């Protein structure tokens, strides 16, 4: 075969190979490219994850160690593990897993009793470690917690931990989703989907946003953020033909549309979503941004409209990050209360894990 004929055969194949990176880049919205120096998801995710891996177990801003591992730590650990895997950082991944090992020994007392949504969510971490390592001990621990959550279900098939606070739309579903991802047993997916559909029917308001609880008529930022993150996680795993998918996608679309006009010029959402006099709040901004990044990248949302909003949200969030990886303006832990001033007066913390977690979710979503 002469050189000209060989070239004619190889040239089309070469063109395909050369086109692949361009094609892949074409699918990435332009809003998620060309980040300003120091604000890329790789850099920010690394900084926040490294901060977490050396942080002692936290206790909602109190000086004493916690009696058990708290849900903000769980959310951050899950985010850091996801980021480490997606960024290919094997060293970080190993250190995050090693951080868990004392739970099988001297720190076993820190395993929460899974009798409440805020404690049961702990199971998401061993299940994520199982997904990354395939080591049985992590699956056994996480699956046991997921199963205990559905012991003695209500006549409607819900977990007895159901209380109709919007926070639960993340806390309950993430454990069941993780169990589904680890086992591929549809019962876990069906539990999470049913729970979320019932919560949507109960708590979503006509404007698309969510009251903190049926008797608390305020659109608390982080509470609505938990909802946005929970629906996003659900949609990532729900098959197109699942009976609850259309209901959840509809609730998600209504919420994302409702959030757009409340984003301020700096990309932030506020402590009370519809009260611009309340402070710009980073945990809610991170959660809404995570939901929009995921929606754009998965084709659930219009790329131009929501890609722009997600970019603004990410850059707004990053502007509150300290050099050591701590995020400012994080609303303190907040129970429900039918009192507007109660929400307006909530303190702002720096480095609180409620705020660290969503940054890692956003960074992961941008890399996913």
N, C-alpha and C positions, 0 to 999 in steps of 0.2 A: 504494500500500500504506500503510495507516495505521500509526501508531507502535506500537499494541498488537500488530499482526500481525508487524511487524518485530522487535519485542522477543521474541515467541514463537519466531521463527526463530533469533535470535542467542543466546538464553539457553542452550540446550543446548550450543552450540559453546563459549560462554564458560565454562560449567561444566567442560567437558573440559580446556580450557587451564589453568584454575585448579587442576584436580585433578592435573595432571601432576607438579608438584614434590612434592606430598604422596605420590603413588603411588611416585615414585622414592625418596623418603625411606623409605617403608614397606619397600622391599626392602633397605635398609641396616640391618643389625642394630642394635638400640639400644645394644649394647656398643661400637659404633664411632661413636657420636655423643656430643656434649657432652663434649669433652675438657677436663680442667682447664687453666687459663690457662697458656700457654707449652708445652703438650705436644701440640698438634695435629700431624698429619702434615705439614701445609703448613709450619708454623714449624720443626719439627725437621728435616725434609728439607732445607729451605732452608739452615739453619745448617750442617748437615753437608756439603752439596754445596758451599757457598761455602768451607768450610774445605779441601775437597779440591782445588778448582780452582786454589788458590794454593799447594798443597803440592808441593814438589820430588819427583822420582821417589825412592821409598823403597827401602831395602835391608835389610829384616827387622831393623830396630833398629840396624844397624851405621852408623857415622858416614860411611863412604865411599859415593859414589854407586854404584848397582847397575850391573853389566855389561850388563844388559838389563831391560826393563820386567817387573816381577814379577807373579805371579798375584794377590796381594792388591790391587795397584793396578788390575789389569784388572777384578776383581770390583767395586771401588769406582767405577771409571769407568763401567762398565755400569749400575750402580745410579744414579749421578748423572745420566747421560743419560736413563734411564727416568723419573726423578723430574722432570727439567726439562721433558720432553715432557708428562707427565701433569699437571703443575701449570701448564702454559701459560707457563712462564718462558722466553721466546725469548732474552733476553739471556744467561741462564745457559747455555742450550743452545748458543748461539753461542760462548761462551767455552770450554765443554768441548770443542767441536769444534776450535776454534783451538788448544787445548792439544795436539791430535793432529798438527797440520800439520807441526811440525819432524821428525816421524817420516819424512816423505817427502823430507827434506833432511838438515840437519846432525845430526839424531838418528837417522838410519837404522840406525846400529850398535846402537841399543837395541832393534831388532826381534828378539825371541827366535827362535832356530832351532827350528822346530816338530818336535822329535824326542823330546819328553817331554810328558806330560800338563800339567805345570805351566807349560811354555813355549807349548804349542800353544793354550792357552786364550786367549792374546792375541788370536786372531782374532775373538773375540766383540765386541770394541770397534769395529773398522772395520765389521763387519757391522751393528752397532747404528747407527752413524753413517750407513751407507747407507740403512737403513730410515727414517731421519729426513730425509735429504737427497736420496736417489736419485742421488747422484753415483757414477759408475761406478768411479772409482779405489778407493773404499772396498770395493765389492763384489769387485773383482778381487783385492785384497789378502786379504780375509777368506775368500773362496771358495777361493783357492789354499791357504791354511793348512788349511781343513777337508778339502780333497782330499788333501793330503799326509799327514794323519793316517790315512788309510785306504789308503795305498800298501802293497802287499804284505800284505794282511790274512791272518789266521790261517785254517786250514782251516775253522774254525767261523764265519768271517765277522767276527771281531772286529778292532779295530785292533791292530797289533803293540805299541802303547803300553800295552796292558792289563797291569796288575800286581796287581790285586785289593787295593788299598788303598781304603778307603771314600771318601777325598777325591775319587777319580776319578769317582765317581757324579755329581759336579757338573762337574769339570774337562773330562771327555771330552764329556759330553752337551751342555753349553751351546754349544760351538762348532758342533756338528752341528745343534742346534736353531736357532741363529741363521742358519746357512746355509739351512736349510729355510724359515725365516720370510722370508728375503731373496729366495729363488729359487722357492719353492713346489715344489721338486723333492723328491719323496717319498723318494728314496734317502737323503737326510740324516736325515730323520725315522726311517726304518727302521734306520739304523745306530745311532742313539742309543737307540731302543727295545730293540733286540736287546742292546746292551751293558748297559743297565740291568737287563734281565730276567736276564741271566747273573749279574751282580753280586748281584742280590737272592737268587738261588738259592744263591750261594756264601757270602754274608756275613751275611744276616739270621738272627738267632738265634730260638729258639722264643718268647722273651719279646717279640719285635717290634723290639728294638734291634739294633745292629750292632757287632761287634768291629772294631777299627781295621784288622786284617788277620787272615787265617785263623790265624796263629801268635801273635797278640797278643790275649788274651782280656780286653780292657778296653773299657768303653763311654766312650770319650773324647768329651767334649762337642762340640767343634767338628767332629771327624770325623763324628759322627752328624748334626751340623748341615749339613754338605755334602750328606749323603744326603738329608735332608729338603728342602733347597733344590732339589737336582737332581730329585727326584721331582715336586716342585711345578711346576718349569719344564716337565717332560715332560708332566704332566697338563694344563697350560695349552694345549699345542699338539696333543696326540694326539686324533684324531677318535674318536668313540664306537665306531666299528666297527673300529678298528685292532686287529690280532690280539694285540698286547702290552698293550693298555690295561688289560684286566681284571687281568692279573698285576701290573702296576705299581700300579694302584689298590688292590689287595689288600695289597701291601707297604706302601703309604702308610698305609692305615687301621690296620694292625697297629702301625706305628710311632707314629702319633699317639695311639692308645689307650695304648700303653706309656709315653709321655712324661708323660701327665697326672699320675700319682701322684708323680712326681719333681719337679714344679714346687713351689718353696717358697712360703711365705706372702707374700713380697714380689714374686712373679711370676718369679723367676729360676730357671734351671737351673744346675747346678754343673759345675765343670771335669771331674770324673768323674761321670757322670749318677747313678749309684747309690751315690755316696759323699758323703753330706751334709757330712762334715767337710772336703771339698775346697771351694775358694772359689767364690762365685757368679761365673759367667763370662759376659761380655756377648756375645761373638761367637756362641756356641752359643744363648744366649737369643734373640738377634736372628734367627738362622736358623730356630729352631723356631717363633718367633712369626710370621715370614713365611709359613711353611708352613700355620700354623693360620688366619691372616687369609685367605690365598688359598683354603683349604678351605671356610671359612664363606661367603665371598663367591661362590664358584662352586658351592655346594651339595654339595660332597663330604663335608662334616662337619656334625654337628648344630650348629645355630646357637647354641643356649643354652649347651651344655656348652663348646664350643670357642671361641665368641665371648667367654665370660667369661675363659677361659684366655688367649686372645690379647690381650685388653685388659690383663689383669694383666701379661702379658709385655712389652707395649709400655710401660706405665707404669713397670715395674721397670727396663727398659732405659734409659728417659729419665732416671731418677733417677741414673744413673751418668754423665750427660753434663756435661762442663765448659762454662762459658760460651763458650769459643772454638770449640766444636763437636767437641772430642776426647772420646772415650769411654774410661772407665777399665776396669780388670779384664779386659783382653784377654789371653788365653793367648798366649804367644810361639809362633812357628813350631815345629812339633813333628813329628818323624819317628816312625816306629813303633819300639817297643822292648818286649820282653816283661818288663816290670819295673814293678810297681805304683808304687813310690816315684818312679820317673822321671816319671810323669804327675802325681803329687801335688806334686812339686817344681817344676813348670814355672812360670816367672816370669810376673808380671802386668805388662803394658805399658799405657800411656795413649796414645791417638791412633794405635795400630797399625791399619793399613788392614784387617787381618782383621776388626776390630770395626766399623770405619766402614761397610764395605760393607753388612752386613745391616740397619743402620738405614735406609739408603736403599732397600733392597728392601722393608722393612716400610712405609715411608712411601709408596712407589709402589703397593704392594698395597692400602693403605687408600684411595688415590685412584683406583685402576683400576676 
